[in-house]
Amino acid sequence: MQKLHRWTGDEPAHPPTQPLLYQVAYCSRASSDVDRAVLQRIVATAQRYNPAHGITGMLVFGSGVFFQWLEGPHEHVVALMQRLRGDPRHDTMVELSQGEEVRERLFPQWDMELVTSDHIREVLEDALESASDEHNLRALRHLLTCLEAGPLSGIQGG
């Protein structure tokens, strides 16, 4: 069950219908044994686990780097991040952003989607074109900026 934002004080009397979503974006270096078969197992596990916990997101892999966007109920995303930090397939995990707010999901139909590094820009630009929620627009612009010159710049073309 997703919790909804609780209105207080002088805020409108009608609460929003969108859920309060917690999101985390992170990068990590993959262990040397991560190959296509390992990636397929990771995605298959996520596609079973995530729907049961209200989590959606995408996973990008290239040049030995994982990039992942996760969103859903705070407690479930935090629990998943704890599992991922303990996963030996990840090394040097760095959170790029995290936050909790009332908004639409960036990737509402993706329990977990594997995106190749060659297509990450296209996926983010398509999401940006279809986004109407100001929070999502800001998050997508931030991810594209990171892709251009920041911590994600090394995963393209890998």
Order of alpha helices (4+ residues) and beta strands (2+ residues): beta-alpha-beta-beta-alpha-beta-beta-alpha-alpha
